[in-house]
């Protein structure tokens, strides 16, 4: 079914988006759609499942990366003869996934991208740990950045995109340096570190260009191991924001289609901004699993 199911996340960002704003943007763009604004995560999951059973193949989210993650995880649990198509209308503080493609960070501008036939067949990696399995689309990480992602939702929504850097600054001083063992299909690497970045796309944390060389169509993750003294970490952050950190001696970059990460002591883990649990973890990339409407 080519008609879009547009799912509005009422809780995304500081100010809930009105379905009326969404329908106006879609009408202005000439999109064929049905809009739903579920009251809970469980209701959103149920809607996706019901619409899939009814033959729906095109799903659009209104929210941020976490909303995309929720819908994609539901779609990845289903059997498809052809990959489903996902579109994104950013609300709240925006959607980092869209920054990789240069799609506007406003609902009206992004709605125009739902028209036409242009799609991008993107990889969808997954992580597995004691907490279960979770797919992600954008960026996952273990270490101090994941600790910040765990803390950020507890801060006031009024802070907007500043919640993550504030949480990072708060968690860094007491965060333990870990000894990691990272095994990919090609090698095993052991070292001390503060964080391991697992990037499918390029941006996270509200526009930080964490993986400027990542691409979502190569069947591989862009993996970065950050090994720097905590006293020097704040100086590395501006480089990460700008995407100039890859040449820093504190950063080791490699790529992997699958991996196993073990850390002592255990680190927190997040994916697309959502805290999942703790290491150890393993993961793999599922190539060309979703058609992203661009």
C-alpha positions, 0 to 999 in steps of 0.5 A, a space after each residue: 500500500 503506497 499510502 503513508 501511515 504517519 505516526 506522530 510521537 506526542 512526546 518528542 521534544 520540548 513541545 508536543 507537535 500538533 497533528 494539525 501541523 502535520 496534516 497541514 504540511 502533508 496536504 501542502 506537499 500533496 502527500 497521500 496519507 493517514 495520520 495517527 497519534 498513538 497515546 503510548 509506545 505499546 499503542 504505536 507498536 500495535 498500530 504498526 503491526 496492524 497496518 502491516 497485516 493490512 498490507 501497509 508498506 510505507 510508514 512515516 514517523 513524526 519525532 526524532 531518532 528515538 521514534 524512528 528507532 521504535 518503528 524500525 525495530 517493529 518493522 525488522 521483526 516482521 517478514 517482508 518480501 520487499 523492504 518496507 519504506 520509512 519516511 521521517 518528519 522531524 519534530 522536537 530538537 530534530 532528527 540526526 539521521 536526516 542530517 546525513 542526507 541534508 533533509 530539512 529539520 522542519 516538518 514542512 520541508 521534510 514532508 516534501 521529501 515523501 513525494 516521488 520515488 527516490 529511496 535509499 536502501 539503508 543498512 540496519 545494524 543490531 546489538 545484542 546483550 543481556 537485555 536482549 536485541 535492539 536494532 538501530 539506524 543512526 548511531 550506538 555507543 558504549 562508554 561515557 557517551 552512553 552514560 550521558 545518553 542515560 542521564 540526559 532524559 532526566 534533565 529538563 526538556 527545556 534544555 533542548 539539545 543542550 541536555 546531552 552535553 550537560 549530561 556528558 560534562 556531569 558523567 565524565 569526571 567519575 566515569 571509569 576508564 575501561 579495558 576493552 576487547 573488540 573482536 571483528 571479522 578481521 581482528 581482535 583489539 585490546 586497549 583502554 578506552 573511554 568510549 566505543 562509537 558504532 556509527 551507521 550514519 554520521 551525526 548524533 547528539 543534536 548535530 555532532 558530526 561523530 562519523 563523517 566518513 560513515 555511510 549507510 549502504 556499505 554493510 559495515 559500521 564505522 567503529 571508533 575507539 576513544 582513548 584519551 585522558 579524562 582531563 583532555 576529553 573536553 578538548 576533544 568534544 569540539 572536534 567531534 562536533 565539527 567532525 575533525 576528530 578522526 585525525 586526533 591521536 586519541 581516536 582509532 577508527 576501523 570498520 566492521 560488519 559484525 563485532 563482539 565487545 567486552 569491557 571491564 568494568 562493564 559500560 552502559 550502552 545506548 542506541 539512537 539516544 535510548 539507554 539499553 543496558 550494559 556491556 558485554 555486547 555483540 552486533 551485526 549489520 543487516 544490509 539494505 534492510 529498510 528503504 529510507 525515503 529521501 
